[in-house]
Amino acid sequence: MSNFTRRGFLQVAAASSAGAALAATSFNTAWAREARAALQVAPLAGGLSLITGAGGNVVVMGSPEGALLVDGGNAASSAALLKLALKTSGAKQVHTLFNTHWHPDQTGSNERVAKNGGRIIAQENTKLWLGRRIVTEWMPAGYGPLPKPALPNKSFYTTDSVDFGGDTLKFGHLGQAHTDGDLYVHFTKANVLVAGGVVSSSGWPLMDWQTGGWIGGLVAAYDRLLKVADDRTVVVPANGAPVTRRELQAWRDMYFQIFDRCVKQLVKGMGPDECADTQPAKEYEAQFGASRPFVLASFKSLWGHYAPDA
């Protein structure tokens, strides 16, 4: 991992309040800050590049067919992002765009890519979400639906693969993780694993329980990623600097511990705030920041699995 340094990557501040309104404000503030930030490029293994500053990490690969992007940043950064991606890859057009999930900072380039005839790949649930209006606790203003031409034009259910630029890209559904449509993309020759929103190295991930994410599924998604990665794999999160398999393992164990603690409070009859008051993630705050918003969302994500009639 000598080609990059953590200092080169934008950091996203963790939310500091349990209130839904403040959580939404914190998210939108970080999103706006990313949108205004200067785009930066860093090399990855196998001729891949990582662009930051567009709301989320964007991985770029060039080939005679055109450029391939994993995630497309937010809409505010789209024009500049695509221009930089083409310059970086030496391509004249975007051939393929992966949406690792439905969130605005992954799907902001869909319209531009679609207008130029690009292929957009996503897990089927992500395609379904993008075709409707979505209002969530963390984004009360709502998002979507995207125009029909901007919806993913190639979707899959479990796993699939494509050959591109001399590499084989294997991608798969991570189940109900931080949404219900998360996917990973593994560049097998370069050994770069793009993990999407399931992994964040710059703070707590967004637990989007209202669109199918849940903390038990997040742990299962880490188990899946750990089976794909080896000790030499470069793992690219949705936000923050690339990490290694060792960090994936440590975070998997952390999320399992938080999951287990939240479940124990749920079966005692506690509610979200009561659980958060027990500080089940306290020892990890030095690394990830204030944990209360993440704990609140993680607890609520249990309702559909442990208390479906609640």
BELTATA-V49341 format. One record per run of one state. SS is the DSSP state (H for helix, E for strand, L for the rest). FROM is the first residue (numbers start at 1). TO is the last residue. Records with the same first field share a line. If there is no record, write none. Layout:
SS: FROM-TO / FROM-TO
This chain:
L: 1-5 / 9-19 / 37-39 / 44-44 / 48-48 / 53-57 / 64-65 / 71-74 / 90-93 / 99-103 / 108-109 / 116-118 / 131-133 / 135-142 / 144-147 / 151-153 / 157-158 / 165-166 / 174-182 / 188-191 / 201-208 / 212-214 / 229-233 / 240-242 / 244-244 / 268-271 / 278-281 / 289-291 / 302-302 / 307-310
H: 6-8 / 20-36 / 45-47 / 75-89 / 104-107 / 110-115 / 124-130 / 148-150 / 209-211 / 215-228 / 245-267 / 272-277 / 282-288 / 292-301 / 303-306
E: 40-43 / 49-52 / 58-63 / 66-70 / 94-98 / 119-123 / 134-134 / 143-143 / 154-156 / 159-164 / 167-173 / 183-187 / 192-200 / 234-239 / 243-243
